[in-house]
Amino acid sequence: MNNIYNSQLYSDVCMGLGKKNKTLPSKYFYDKLGSQLFDKICLLTEYYLTRTEVSILEKNINIINKYLQNNLSIFEFGAGSLQKIKILLDNLSVENYIPIDISFEFLNYHSELLRSDYSNIKIEPLYADFNKKIDYQKNNFDNYNNKIGFFPGSTIGNFDPSSAKKLLKNFGEFLGINSKLIIGIDMIKEKNILLNAYNDKEGITAKFNLNILIRINRELKANFDLNYYKHIAIYNDNYNRIEMHIISLKDQIVKIGDKEIYIKENEIIHTENSYKYSEKSFLNLAKSSGYKKINSWNDKDKFFNVLLLGYDP
């Protein structure tokens, strides 16, 4: 039990649920089951983001390659879908691939799958929270050449603009001056398209959202009863963002370690934001972090945008 009290998960969960407006950090979605559920989400008809980004990368990877050097060291922030990173590994001159993720189990699984297919590339997983600054020299990456960051999936949208600005600056400082970043952003579009993407008919997104409670039960010996919680996703026009919440269906007291947390009927726990951008608004944010646009590509409907940025503060 002492190990539970000392864990970052315990600290973050208690802090979030102790607020007047309760929250849980979305970075804890991605345990093994959460990652598997997200892979299923990526295949849903309503969830256009993954297939659209993959299509953009596949159609434009040869053009992207013209802007890059040989013997690249690719740092992927968040070990996500193998489908996307394989497009880069198959078509670019890559010497090193460093996936960075907070989920140790998933990170190793992800890396082993790639090692079997890419024996010519040094694959060096880094167990770290990319939300925080990562020390290059401490992790022996200081001498790596031609560093490029890869941050697909519109994951940048999970951060409020102030945090996104700080994160991009951290990426730039981590990778160094003249490094490049390939990043995917979800574009502002019709509200119903967005709502359907986060409220799928099969209920996979609901399972994904509620799985964070299952993880807390398992790892922190909590007693959330999932029969009395429900997933909801709304679009907040004021902030151009989707918000995912878990709503309590009755008054209840949850025990987490030695803490008791009172949750009222209809009280919501805010689990994730997904900000949507125009290219102009995103580039303004990126510019304030030291990045400049090299080029960008989108689909015919302009649902999604893939940008190649250069770090030149």
C-alpha positions as CSV (number, residue, x, y, z in Angstrom):
1,M,0.0,0.0,0.0
2,N,2.9,2.4,0.7
3,N,4.0,2.0,-2.9
4,I,0.5,3.1,-4.0
5,Y,0.8,6.3,-1.8
6,N,4.1,7.1,-3.3
7,S,3.1,6.7,-6.9
8,Q,2.5,9.6,-9.4
9,L,-0.8,8.0,-10.4
10,Y,-2.0,8.2,-6.8
11,S,-0.9,11.8,-6.4
12,D,-2.5,12.9,-9.7
13,V,-5.8,11.1,-9.1
14,C,-6.2,12.4,-5.6
15,M,-5.3,15.9,-6.7
16,G,-7.8,15.8,-9.7
17,L,-10.7,14.3,-7.7
18,G,-10.0,16.7,-4.9
19,K,-10.9,19.7,-7.0
20,K,-14.2,21.5,-7.0
21,N,-14.4,20.7,-10.7
22,K,-13.1,17.1,-10.7
23,T,-10.6,16.0,-13.3
24,L,-8.5,12.9,-14.2
25,P,-5.4,13.2,-16.4
26,S,-5.9,11.7,-19.9
27,K,-2.4,10.4,-20.0
28,Y,-3.6,7.6,-17.8
29,F,-6.0,6.3,-20.5
30,Y,-3.2,4.3,-22.1
31,D,-2.6,1.1,-20.1
32,K,-2.6,-2.1,-22.1
33,L,-6.4,-2.3,-22.4
34,G,-6.7,1.5,-23.0
35,S,-4.2,1.2,-25.9
36,Q,-6.1,-1.7,-27.3
37,L,-9.4,0.2,-27.1
38,F,-7.9,3.2,-28.7
39,D,-6.7,1.0,-31.6
40,K,-10.3,-0.1,-32.1
41,I,-11.4,3.6,-32.0
42,C,-9.0,4.3,-34.8
43,L,-10.9,1.8,-37.0
44,L,-14.4,3.2,-36.4
45,T,-16.3,4.8,-39.2
46,E,-17.1,7.9,-37.2
47,Y,-13.5,8.4,-36.1
48,Y,-12.1,10.0,-39.3
49,L,-8.9,11.2,-37.7
50,T,-6.6,8.2,-38.0
51,R,-7.5,7.1,-41.6
52,T,-7.3,10.7,-42.8
53,E,-3.9,11.3,-41.3
54,V,-2.6,8.0,-42.6
55,S,-3.9,8.9,-46.1
56,I,-2.1,12.3,-45.9
57,L,1.1,10.7,-44.8
58,E,1.0,8.0,-47.5
59,K,0.3,10.4,-50.3
60,N,2.9,12.9,-49.3
61,I,5.7,11.0,-47.7
62,N,8.0,11.3,-50.7
63,I,7.5,15.1,-50.7
64,I,8.2,15.2,-47.0
65,N,11.4,13.2,-47.6
66,K,12.7,15.9,-49.8
67,Y,12.9,18.3,-46.9
68,L,14.8,15.8,-44.7
69,Q,18.3,14.5,-44.5
70,N,19.6,10.9,-44.5
71,N,20.3,8.9,-41.3
72,L,17.5,10.4,-39.3
73,S,16.9,9.9,-35.6
74,I,13.1,9.9,-35.2
75,F,11.7,10.6,-31.7
76,E,8.0,9.8,-31.5
77,F,6.3,11.5,-28.6
78,G,3.8,8.8,-27.4
79,A,4.2,5.3,-28.9
80,G,1.0,5.2,-30.9
81,S,-0.3,3.4,-33.9
82,L,2.3,1.3,-35.7
83,Q,0.6,2.1,-38.9
84,K,1.8,5.7,-38.9
85,I,5.4,5.2,-37.8
86,K,5.8,2.4,-40.3
87,I,5.1,4.9,-43.1
88,L,8.1,6.9,-42.0
89,L,10.4,3.9,-41.3
90,D,9.5,2.4,-44.7
91,N,10.1,5.6,-46.8
92,L,12.7,7.7,-45.0
93,S,16.4,7.2,-44.3
94,V,16.2,6.3,-40.6
95,E,19.2,5.3,-38.4
96,N,17.6,5.5,-35.0
97,Y,14.0,5.4,-33.8
98,I,13.2,6.4,-30.2
99,P,9.6,5.9,-29.1
100,I,8.8,7.8,-25.9
101,D,5.9,6.8,-23.7
102,I,4.7,6.7,-20.1
103,S,3.2,3.1,-20.5
104,F,6.2,0.8,-19.9
105,E,4.3,-2.3,-20.9
106,F,3.0,-0.9,-24.1
107,L,6.3,0.8,-25.0
108,N,8.2,-2.5,-24.9
109,Y,5.5,-4.3,-26.8
110,H,5.5,-1.6,-29.5
111,S,9.3,-1.7,-29.8
112,E,9.5,-5.5,-30.0
113,L,7.0,-5.6,-32.8
114,L,9.1,-3.1,-34.8
115,R,12.4,-4.7,-34.1
116,S,11.2,-7.8,-35.9
117,D,10.6,-5.9,-39.0
118,Y,13.3,-3.2,-39.0
119,S,16.6,-5.0,-38.0
120,N,18.6,-2.3,-39.8
121,I,17.2,0.5,-37.5
122,K,18.3,1.0,-33.9
123,I,15.1,1.0,-31.9
124,E,15.7,2.5,-28.4
125,P,12.5,2.9,-26.4
126,L,12.5,5.7,-23.7
127,Y,10.2,5.3,-20.8
128,A,9.4,8.9,-19.9
129,D,6.5,11.4,-19.6
130,F,7.0,13.6,-22.6
131,N,4.8,16.2,-20.9
132,K,7.9,17.0,-18.9
133,K,11.3,18.1,-20.0
134,I,13.6,15.2,-21.0
135,D,17.3,15.5,-20.5
136,Y,19.2,14.7,-23.7
137,Q,22.6,14.0,-22.2
138,K,21.2,11.9,-19.4
139,N,19.6,9.6,-21.9
140,N,22.6,9.5,-24.3
141,F,20.9,11.1,-27.2
142,D,23.1,14.2,-27.4
143,N,25.2,12.8,-30.2
144,Y,22.4,11.6,-32.4
145,N,22.3,13.2,-35.8
146,N,19.5,14.7,-37.8
147,K,16.8,14.7,-35.1
148,I,13.2,14.8,-36.1
149,G,10.1,14.7,-33.8
150,F,7.0,12.8,-34.7
151,F,3.8,13.8,-32.9
152,P,0.8,12.5,-34.9
153,G,-2.9,11.9,-34.0
154,S,-3.7,15.5,-33.1
155,T,-2.4,14.6,-29.6
156,I,-1.4,18.3,-29.3
157,G,-5.1,19.0,-29.1
158,N,-5.3,17.3,-25.7
159,F,-3.4,20.2,-24.3
160,D,-4.8,23.7,-23.6
161,P,-3.1,26.3,-25.8
162,S,-0.8,27.5,-23.0
163,S,0.3,23.9,-22.2
164,A,0.6,23.1,-25.9
165,K,2.9,26.1,-26.4
166,K,5.1,25.0,-23.5
167,L,5.1,21.4,-24.8
168,L,6.2,22.4,-28.3
169,K,9.0,24.5,-26.8
170,N,10.1,21.6,-24.8
171,F,10.2,19.4,-27.9
172,G,12.3,22.1,-29.7
173,E,14.7,22.4,-26.8
174,F,14.9,18.6,-26.5
175,L,15.6,18.0,-30.3
176,G,17.7,21.1,-30.7
177,I,18.0,24.1,-33.1
178,N,17.3,23.2,-36.8
179,S,15.5,20.0,-35.8
180,K,12.2,19.3,-37.5
181,L,8.8,18.2,-36.3
182,I,6.1,16.3,-38.1
183,I,2.8,17.0,-36.3
184,G,-0.8,16.2,-37.0
185,I,-3.7,18.6,-36.1
186,D,-7.4,18.1,-36.2
187,M,-9.1,21.0,-38.0
188,I,-12.2,23.0,-36.9
189,K,-15.2,21.6,-38.7
190,E,-19.0,20.9,-38.5
191,K,-20.0,20.2,-34.9
192,N,-21.9,17.0,-35.6
193,I,-18.9,15.4,-37.3
194,L,-16.9,16.0,-34.2
195,L,-19.6,14.8,-31.8
196,N,-20.1,11.6,-33.8
197,A,-16.3,10.9,-33.7
198,Y,-16.3,10.9,-29.9
199,N,-19.8,9.3,-29.3
200,D,-19.5,6.2,-31.6
201,K,-22.5,3.9,-32.0
202,E,-20.6,0.8,-30.8
203,G,-19.7,2.5,-27.5
204,I,-15.9,1.9,-27.8
205,T,-15.1,5.5,-26.9
206,A,-17.3,5.1,-23.8
207,K,-15.3,2.0,-22.8
208,F,-12.1,3.8,-23.4
209,N,-13.1,6.7,-21.2
210,L,-14.4,4.6,-18.4
211,N,-11.3,2.3,-18.5
212,I,-9.4,5.0,-16.5
213,L,-11.7,4.1,-13.6
214,I,-10.9,0.4,-14.1
215,R,-7.2,1.3,-14.0
216,I,-7.5,3.3,-10.8
217,N,-9.4,0.4,-9.2
218,R,-6.7,-2.1,-10.2
219,E,-3.6,0.0,-9.5
220,L,-4.8,2.1,-6.5
221,K,-7.2,-0.5,-4.9
222,A,-10.1,1.9,-5.4
223,N,-13.8,0.9,-5.6
224,F,-15.4,2.8,-8.5
225,D,-18.6,0.9,-9.5
226,L,-18.7,1.3,-13.2
227,N,-22.5,0.6,-13.2
228,Y,-23.0,4.1,-11.8
229,Y,-20.8,6.1,-14.2
230,K,-21.5,7.1,-17.8
231,H,-19.4,8.6,-20.7
232,I,-20.4,11.8,-22.3
233,A,-18.6,14.0,-24.9
234,I,-19.6,17.5,-25.8
235,Y,-18.3,20.3,-28.1
236,N,-17.4,23.6,-26.4
237,D,-17.8,26.3,-29.0
238,N,-16.1,28.9,-26.8
239,Y,-12.8,27.0,-26.9
240,N,-13.2,25.0,-30.2
241,R,-12.7,21.8,-28.3
242,I,-14.3,18.4,-27.6
243,E,-14.6,17.6,-23.9
244,M,-14.8,14.1,-22.6
245,H,-16.4,13.6,-19.2
246,I,-17.5,10.8,-16.9
247,I,-20.8,11.6,-15.1
248,S,-21.9,10.1,-11.8
249,L,-25.3,8.5,-11.9
250,K,-25.9,8.7,-8.1
251,D,-24.4,10.1,-4.9
252,Q,-21.5,7.9,-4.0
253,I,-18.4,7.7,-1.9
254,V,-15.2,6.3,-3.5
255,K,-12.3,5.0,-1.5
256,I,-8.8,5.4,-2.9
257,G,-6.2,4.1,-0.5
258,D,-6.9,5.9,2.7
259,K,-8.9,8.7,1.1
260,E,-12.7,8.9,0.7
261,I,-14.0,11.1,-2.1
262,Y,-17.7,12.1,-2.3
263,I,-19.1,12.3,-5.7
264,K,-22.6,13.8,-6.2
265,E,-25.3,12.6,-8.6
266,N,-24.8,14.2,-12.0
267,E,-21.4,15.5,-11.0
268,I,-18.9,15.2,-13.8
269,I,-15.2,14.2,-13.9
270,H,-13.5,16.0,-16.8
271,T,-11.1,13.5,-18.4
272,E,-9.9,15.0,-21.7
273,N,-10.0,17.9,-24.1
274,S,-9.4,17.8,-27.8
275,Y,-8.8,21.2,-29.2
276,K,-9.4,21.9,-32.9
277,Y,-7.5,24.4,-34.9
278,S,-7.3,26.3,-38.2
279,E,-3.9,26.1,-39.7
280,K,-3.4,29.8,-39.1
281,S,-4.3,29.6,-35.4
282,F,-2.0,26.6,-34.9
283,L,0.9,28.2,-36.7
284,N,0.5,31.3,-34.5
285,L,0.9,28.9,-31.5
286,A,3.8,27.1,-33.0
287,K,5.6,30.3,-33.9
288,S,5.4,31.4,-30.2
289,S,7.2,28.2,-29.3
290,G,10.0,28.8,-31.8
291,Y,8.7,26.8,-34.7
292,K,8.3,27.9,-38.4
293,K,6.3,26.2,-41.1
294,I,8.2,24.4,-43.7
295,N,5.2,22.9,-45.5
296,S,1.8,21.4,-44.7
297,W,-0.6,18.9,-46.3
298,N,-4.3,18.2,-45.8
299,D,-7.1,16.0,-47.2
300,K,-9.6,17.2,-49.8
301,D,-12.2,18.0,-47.1
302,K,-9.7,19.8,-44.9
303,F,-10.6,17.7,-41.9
304,F,-7.0,17.1,-40.9
305,N,-3.6,18.8,-41.4
306,V,-0.1,17.4,-41.3
307,L,2.6,20.0,-40.8
308,L,6.4,19.9,-41.2
309,L,7.9,22.5,-38.8
310,G,11.4,23.6,-38.2
311,Y,12.7,24.7,-34.8
312,D,14.4,28.1,-35.1
313,P,13.8,30.2,-32.0
